[in-house]
Amino acid sequence: MARRRRREDIDNPYWISFSDLMSALLVVFLLAVVVLALQVTQKQMELTHEKKAAEQQQVEFASQVRTLSGAEDDRASMVQSIAADLQAQGIEVFVNDDSSVLSIPTELLGFEAASYEIDAEYHDVALAIGVSIGEHLREDDAFVNIDTVFIEGHTDNRAYNGLAGTGNWGLSTFRAISLWRLWESDLPGSDRLDTLSRPDGTPLFSVSGYGQTRPATDSQRTDAERAANRRIDIRFTEVGLTAEDLEEILDTSAKDS
């Protein structure tokens, strides 16, 4: 009798339905596990791709940094070479800490207080400085790595009321203009600086005046201290990373991602 009940239980349609349900649930569970595994794998692949894209972007930036560093080193070497060349000719100019500026003291150009013209007795020295700068800029086409060469005029801190009221700003600017005009008019053809241009065809050289706003000495109590501020600085700026360069790097990274 008991054996018959067990057989009836096995043949019971409700028992069969429960078994099918468990099998179906097992299949669903296995499918869910497979789907989850695929999703995890896909996410890992996406993360790996993003990591590679980020690493590529870092490589691009590192390459740009190395390029900039190399440009800075080349500029520094050039400025130091100009200073050494002039030193060999008995012309003492000064180089700043990062070797980006040649400072021409007033005793080489004759700028007395309130003066901006370069008198004839100083022309030979001024022209020798221009020749040396031009030679080194042209050597191995070094000028292509230079963005701008600024001729910067400076004054001491005493008030100046000339040049139509432009004061020390005008005085310093006219000092820079006087040096540039001398180079423009008196340098021989092969040494002319106005023939040098940037890659876009614009002039490589520019002039500016800073008045007394960038003093070379901590104080200006003596004539020697004031004279040290009546100077011309030649500032060399190398070609840097532009907004277009950054955009190109980001675009490349976006395409790779």
Secondary structure in CASP SS format (residue, H / E / C, confidence):
PFRMAT SS
TARGET T0000
AUTHOR 0000-0000-0000
METHOD secondary structure of the structure
MODEL  1
M C 1.00
A H 1.00
R H 1.00
R H 1.00
R H 1.00
R H 1.00
R H 1.00
E H 1.00
D H 1.00
I H 1.00
D H 1.00
N C 1.00
P H 1.00
Y H 1.00
W H 1.00
I H 1.00
S H 1.00
F H 1.00
S H 1.00
D H 1.00
L H 1.00
M H 1.00
S H 1.00
A H 1.00
L H 1.00
L H 1.00
V H 1.00
V H 1.00
F H 1.00
L H 1.00
L H 1.00
A H 1.00
V H 1.00
V H 1.00
V H 1.00
L H 1.00
A H 1.00
L H 1.00
Q H 1.00
V H 1.00
T H 1.00
Q H 1.00
K H 1.00
Q H 1.00
M H 1.00
E H 1.00
L H 1.00
T H 1.00
H H 1.00
E H 1.00
K H 1.00
K H 1.00
A H 1.00
A H 1.00
E H 1.00
Q H 1.00
Q H 1.00
Q H 1.00
V H 1.00
E H 1.00
F H 1.00
A H 1.00
S H 1.00
Q H 1.00
V H 1.00
R H 1.00
T H 1.00
L H 1.00
S H 1.00
G H 1.00
A H 1.00
E H 1.00
D H 1.00
D H 1.00
R H 1.00
A H 1.00
S H 1.00
M H 1.00
V H 1.00
Q H 1.00
S H 1.00
I H 1.00
A H 1.00
A H 1.00
D H 1.00
L H 1.00
Q H 1.00
A H 1.00
Q C 1.00
G C 1.00
I C 1.00
E C 1.00
V C 1.00
F E 1.00
V E 1.00
N C 1.00
D C 1.00
D C 1.00
S C 1.00
S C 1.00
V E 1.00
L E 1.00
S E 1.00
I E 1.00
P C 1.00
T H 1.00
E H 1.00
L H 1.00
L H 1.00
G C 1.00
F C 1.00
E C 1.00
A C 1.00
A C 1.00
S C 1.00
Y C 1.00
E C 1.00
I C 1.00
D C 1.00
A H 1.00
E H 1.00
Y H 1.00
H H 1.00
D H 1.00
V H 1.00
A H 1.00
L H 1.00
A H 1.00
I H 1.00
G H 1.00
V H 1.00
S H 1.00
I H 1.00
G H 1.00
E H 1.00
H H 1.00
L H 1.00
R H 1.00
E H 1.00
D H 1.00
D H 1.00
A H 1.00
F H 1.00
V H 1.00
N H 1.00
I E 1.00
D E 1.00
T E 1.00
V E 1.00
F E 1.00
I E 1.00
E E 1.00
G E 1.00
H C 1.00
T C 1.00
D C 1.00
N C 1.00
R C 1.00
A C 1.00
Y C 1.00
N C 1.00
G H 1.00
L H 1.00
A H 1.00
G H 1.00
T C 1.00
G H 1.00
N H 1.00
W H 1.00
G H 1.00
L H 1.00
S H 1.00
T H 1.00
F H 1.00
R H 1.00
A H 1.00
I H 1.00
S H 1.00
L H 1.00
W H 1.00
R H 1.00
L H 1.00
W H 1.00
E H 1.00
S H 1.00
D H 1.00
L C 1.00
P C 1.00
G H 1.00
S H 1.00
D H 1.00
R C 1.00
L C 1.00
D C 1.00
T C 1.00
L C 1.00
S E 1.00
R C 1.00
P C 1.00
D C 1.00
G C 1.00
T C 1.00
P E 1.00
L C 1.00
F E 1.00
S E 1.00
V E 1.00
S E 1.00
G E 1.00
Y C 1.00
G C 1.00
Q C 1.00
T C 1.00
R C 1.00
P C 1.00
A C 1.00
T C 1.00
D C 1.00
S C 1.00
Q C 1.00
R C 1.00
T C 1.00
D H 1.00
A H 1.00
E H 1.00
R H 1.00
A H 1.00
A H 1.00
N H 1.00
R C 1.00
R C 1.00
I E 1.00
D E 1.00
I E 1.00
R E 1.00
F E 1.00
T E 1.00
E E 1.00
V C 1.00
G C 1.00
L C 1.00
T C 1.00
A H 1.00
E H 1.00
D H 1.00
L H 1.00
E H 1.00
E H 1.00
I H 1.00
L H 1.00
D H 1.00
T H 1.00
S H 1.00
A H 1.00
K H 1.00
D H 1.00
S C 1.00
END
